[in-house]
Amino acid sequence: MMNKSSLVLLLCLALTVSSFDLSRFEHTQVTEEDIEQLFGLYLTHKAPFPIEPSVQRYNHFKSKVLSIINHNKDSSKTYKRTINKFTGLTLDELKGVAIMESQNCSATASEAPSEGLTILPDYFDWRQVGVVSHVKNQGNCGSCWTFSTTGAVESHWALFKGTKPPLLSEQQLVDCAGDFQNFGCNGGLPSQAFQYIQQAGGLESEDSYPYKAVDQKCSFDSSKIVASVQYGSYNVSSGDEQGLQESLFTHGPVSVAFEVTDDFMDYDAGVYVGQTCHKDTAHVNHAVLAVGFGHDKAKNIDYWIVKNSWGTTWGEEGYFRIQRGTNMCGIAVCASYPQMRQPKF
């Protein structure tokens, strides 16, 4: 049983554990010593910032690890979980770090629902076309909305210009988009960020306005703009997954926002299906970029392919798949993309 005196041994115990592979516990019983060793290894190699070991922290970590092991033993689950940099943190601690405060997204309620007229393939992935930039890492700042926004603009600019996607500045959005109901490291929405970009004239590059993962004073230089959003954005009708799928297939990657709950943070691979998340606009707390869709034959489940901003060591090399067709965790309630050409309607 973990107590205060045993906490000092954690770093030494960590040296006896080679990895976070939990597959060995699918057929054997996990012991207290196993948990203690994993906790020491987590503190040494995985924690996203220095964490003071405590009995309370250990008990939280233990609860998460046992939950992960039991989840992975269940063959009916459509995805696997693992220990990662978030496992030792509570959901409240993650707000303003990996996720943002809940955003009441109301920007996608004006468009008519899709009539399903587009013939769609079973599988499609914009990464295969070469217009999706590499996975980035937002660090300890709730700026996911800026990475969703730049990811969308990078892809649509590449499609518009027929070039490789430019790497655009998230920090410009963190610092300068506050007049459009965005709050830097405390959250925002891509639909509102697209409005800022249109008004400002465009975005600087990642190199000229580098990312710092903190709120700063705006220092935007319009002479350094490398991409713009002349015609604003298109907002997919809230909850219309058919319309979202058509928009993604016919126009390009789409910024989406959804509700992250505790069991999503330690996602490892497969098609995520949340058990406790909501499907409305009031609870979205994480913005990402939908880049494709498909169907898992083994689990008989449709999915979205989504680019995250938590680095390449999280999930499926920085991506995740989430159930499609059920508005899982509100994935379709807050969807938008930038318009590079004058709309025809």
C-alpha positions in Angstrom: 0.0 0.0 0.0 1.4 3.4 -1.0 2.3 5.7 1.9 4.4 8.9 2.3 7.6 7.1 3.1 7.4 4.8 0.1 7.1 7.8 -2.3 10.8 8.5 -2.1 11.5 5.1 -3.6 9.5 5.7 -6.8 12.4 7.0 -8.9 14.5 4.0 -8.1 11.6 1.6 -8.8 11.1 3.3 -12.1 14.5 2.1 -13.3 13.3 -1.5 -13.0 10.5 -1.0 -15.5 11.3 -0.9 -19.2 8.0 0.3 -20.7 4.4 1.2 -20.2 3.2 -1.9 -22.1 0.1 -3.0 -20.2 -0.7 -6.0 -22.4 1.0 -8.3 -19.9 -1.8 -7.6 -17.4 -4.5 -8.8 -19.8 -3.9 -12.3 -18.6 -2.2 -11.7 -15.2 -3.2 -9.9 -12.1 -1.6 -6.4 -11.6 0.0 -6.0 -8.2 0.6 -3.0 -6.0 4.3 -3.1 -6.8 3.5 -3.0 -10.5 1.4 0.2 -10.0 4.2 1.8 -7.9 6.8 1.0 -10.5 4.5 2.4 -13.3 3.9 5.5 -11.2 7.6 6.1 -10.7 8.2 5.7 -14.5 5.3 8.1 -15.2 6.8 10.8 -13.0 10.2 10.3 -14.5 9.4 10.1 -18.2 5.8 10.9 -19.0 4.4 13.8 -16.9 4.0 16.9 -19.1 5.3 19.2 -16.3 7.0 18.6 -12.9 4.5 16.9 -10.5 5.0 16.6 -6.8 4.4 12.9 -5.9 1.7 12.5 -3.2 -0.6 9.8 -1.9 -3.5 11.5 -3.5 -1.7 11.7 -6.9 -0.7 8.0 -6.6 -4.3 6.9 -5.8 -5.6 8.9 -8.9 -3.0 7.3 -11.1 -3.7 3.8 -9.7 -7.4 4.3 -10.4 -6.7 5.3 -14.0 -4.3 2.4 -14.6 -6.8 -0.2 -13.3 -9.5 1.4 -15.4 -7.3 1.2 -18.5 -6.4 -2.5 -17.8 -10.0 -3.5 -17.3 -11.1 -1.6 -20.4 -8.4 -3.3 -22.6 -9.5 -6.7 -21.3 -13.0 -6.2 -22.7 -13.1 -7.5 -26.3 -16.3 -5.6 -27.0 -14.5 -2.3 -26.8 -13.7 -0.7 -30.1 -10.5 1.1 -29.0 -7.5 0.6 -26.7 -6.3 2.8 -23.9 -2.8 3.3 -22.5 -0.7 5.2 -20.0 0.4 8.5 -21.5 1.4 12.0 -20.4 -2.2 12.8 -19.1 -2.7 9.7 -17.0 -1.5 11.3 -13.8 -3.6 14.4 -14.2 -7.3 15.0 -13.3 -9.7 16.4 -15.9 -9.8 19.7 -14.0 -6.0 20.0 -14.2 -6.2 19.4 -18.0 -8.4 22.5 -18.5 -6.2 25.3 -19.9 -3.5 22.7 -20.6 -4.6 20.0 -23.0 -8.3 21.0 -23.3 -10.1 24.3 -23.0 -13.0 25.5 -20.9 -16.4 24.4 -22.4 -17.2 26.6 -25.4 -20.9 27.2 -26.2 -20.6 26.9 -30.0 -23.5 28.6 -31.7 -21.9 29.4 -35.1 -23.2 26.3 -37.0 -27.0 26.6 -36.7 -27.9 28.6 -39.8 -27.2 26.3 -42.8 -29.8 23.9 -44.2 -29.2 20.2 -43.6 -27.5 18.2 -46.3 -29.8 16.3 -48.7 -27.2 13.5 -49.2 -26.8 14.1 -52.9 -23.0 13.5 -53.1 -21.8 10.0 -53.8 -19.2 9.3 -51.1 -16.6 6.5 -51.0 -16.3 4.1 -48.1 -12.9 5.5 -47.2 -11.1 8.8 -47.8 -8.1 10.5 -46.3 -6.7 13.9 -47.2 -3.3 12.9 -45.8 -2.9 10.7 -48.9 -3.2 13.8 -51.1 -0.4 15.5 -49.3 -2.3 18.6 -48.1 -2.3 17.9 -44.4 0.6 19.4 -42.4 2.5 17.4 -39.7 1.0 16.9 -36.2 1.9 19.7 -33.9 1.9 19.9 -30.1 0.0 22.7 -28.2 2.0 22.0 -25.0 0.6 23.2 -21.7 -1.9 25.8 -23.2 -5.6 25.4 -24.0 -5.0 26.6 -27.5 -6.3 23.6 -29.4 -8.7 25.9 -31.3 -5.7 27.7 -32.9 -4.2 24.4 -34.1 -7.5 23.3 -35.5 -7.7 26.6 -37.3 -4.2 26.7 -38.7 -4.5 23.1 -39.7 -7.6 23.8 -41.8 -6.2 27.0 -43.3 -2.9 25.2 -44.2 -4.8 22.4 -46.0 -7.2 24.6 -47.8 -4.5 27.0 -48.8 -2.5 24.1 -50.2 -5.6 22.9 -52.2 -6.2 26.5 -53.4 -2.7 27.2 -54.5 -1.7 23.6 -55.5 1.3 23.7 -53.2 2.5 22.0 -50.0 0.7 23.3 -46.9 2.4 26.2 -45.3 3.1 26.1 -41.6 1.1 28.9 -40.0 1.2 30.8 -36.7 -0.9 29.5 -33.9 0.7 32.2 -31.6 -0.8 34.9 -33.7 -4.2 33.6 -33.0 -3.5 33.1 -29.3 -2.3 36.7 -29.0 -4.4 38.6 -31.5 -7.9 37.0 -32.0 -9.4 38.0 -28.7 -11.9 40.5 -30.2 -13.6 37.6 -31.8 -14.6 35.8 -28.5 -11.4 33.8 -28.3 -9.4 33.6 -25.1 -5.9 32.5 -25.9 -4.8 29.6 -23.7 -8.3 29.5 -22.1 -10.1 28.5 -25.3 -11.8 29.7 -28.5 -13.5 28.4 -31.6 -12.2 27.9 -35.2 -15.3 29.5 -36.7 -14.5 32.7 -34.7 -10.8 32.4 -35.6 -11.6 32.3 -39.3 -13.5 35.6 -38.9 -10.4 37.1 -37.3 -8.1 35.9 -40.1 -10.4 37.4 -42.7 -10.5 40.7 -40.9 -6.8 40.8 -40.2 -5.9 39.9 -43.8 -4.2 36.6 -43.0 -1.7 34.7 -40.9 2.0 34.9 -40.5 4.2 31.8 -40.8 5.1 29.6 -37.8 8.7 30.8 -38.2 8.0 34.5 -38.2 5.5 34.4 -35.3 6.7 31.3 -33.3 4.5 29.4 -30.9 5.3 30.0 -27.2 2.3 28.2 -25.5 1.5 31.3 -23.4 -0.7 34.4 -23.8 1.3 37.4 -25.1 0.8 40.9 -26.4 -0.2 40.8 -30.1 2.7 41.6 -32.4 1.2 40.7 -35.8 3.0 42.1 -38.8 0.8 42.3 -41.9 3.8 42.5 -44.2 4.6 38.9 -43.2 1.3 37.3 -44.2 1.7 34.0 -46.0 -1.9 32.8 -46.2 -5.4 34.4 -46.1 -9.0 33.6 -45.8 -10.6 36.1 -48.1 -14.2 34.8 -48.0 -14.5 33.8 -44.4 -15.7 30.4 -43.4 -18.5 28.0 -44.1 -20.4 26.6 -41.1 -21.8 23.1 -41.4 -25.3 22.8 -40.0 -25.1 21.7 -36.4 -25.4 18.0 -35.9 -25.4 17.2 -39.7 -22.8 14.4 -40.1 -23.9 13.8 -43.7 -23.2 17.5 -44.4 -19.9 17.3 -42.5 -18.9 14.2 -44.6 -19.8 15.9 -47.9 -18.0 19.1 -46.9 -14.8 17.1 -46.0 -14.8 15.1 -49.2 -15.7 17.9 -51.6 -13.8 20.9 -50.0 -11.1 19.7 -47.6 -10.3 19.1 -44.0 -12.9 20.5 -41.6 -12.4 22.0 -38.1 -14.5 20.3 -35.5 -15.0 20.6 -31.8 -16.3 18.0 -29.3 -16.4 17.1 -25.7 -13.4 15.4 -24.2 -14.1 13.2 -21.1 -11.7 11.3 -18.9 -11.6 8.1 -21.0 -10.5 9.9 -24.1 -7.3 11.3 -22.6 -5.6 7.9 -22.6 -6.8 6.8 -26.0 -4.2 4.6 -27.8 -5.7 3.2 -31.0 -8.9 2.1 -32.6 -12.3 3.8 -32.9 -13.2 5.8 -29.9 -16.7 5.5 -28.5 -17.4 7.7 -25.4 -19.7 6.5 -22.6 -20.3 9.7 -20.6 -19.9 12.6 -23.1 -22.6 14.9 -24.3 -23.7 15.6 -27.9 -24.7 19.3 -27.6 -23.1 22.6 -28.3 -22.7 23.6 -24.7 -20.1 21.0 -23.7 -17.5 21.1 -26.5 -14.0 21.6 -25.0 -11.5 20.5 -27.6 -11.1 21.6 -31.2 -9.4 19.3 -33.8 -9.3 18.7 -37.5 -11.3 16.0 -39.4 -9.2 14.8 -42.3 -11.0 11.7 -43.5 -13.5 8.9 -42.8 -13.8 5.1 -43.1 -15.3 1.9 -41.8 -13.7 -0.7 -39.4 -14.8 -4.1 -40.7 -13.6 -6.0 -37.7 -15.7 -3.9 -35.3 -18.4 -3.0 -37.9 -18.2 0.7 -37.0 -17.9 3.9 -39.1 -15.4 6.5 -38.1 -13.9 9.9 -38.6 -10.1 10.3 -39.0 -9.0 13.3 -36.9 -5.8 15.2 -36.4 -5.1 16.2 -32.8 -2.6 18.7 -31.4 -1.0 16.7 -28.6 2.1 15.5 -30.4 2.9 12.4 -32.3 3.4 10.2 -29.3 -0.3 10.4 -28.4 -2.8 8.1 -30.1 -2.3 6.8 -33.6 0.9 9.0 -34.3 -1.0 12.1 -33.2 -4.3 11.1 -34.8 -7.4 9.4 -33.5 -10.5 7.7 -35.0 -13.9 8.4 -33.5 -17.3 6.9 -34.2 -19.2 8.4 -37.2 -22.9 8.5 -37.6 -24.0 9.1 -34.0 -22.7 12.6 -33.4 -20.3 11.0 -30.9 -19.4 13.5 -28.1 -20.8 16.3 -30.3 -18.3 15.9 -33.1 -20.7 17.4 -35.6 -22.2 20.3 -33.7 -19.4 22.8 -34.3 -17.9 22.2 -37.8 -16.5 24.8 -40.1 -13.8 25.4 -42.8 -12.2 28.4 -44.4 -13.3 29.5 -47.9 -10.6 30.5 -50.3 -12.9 31.0 -53.2 -15.9 33.2 -53.5 -19.0 31.1 -52.5 -21.5 30.4 -55.3 -24.6 30.6 -53.1 
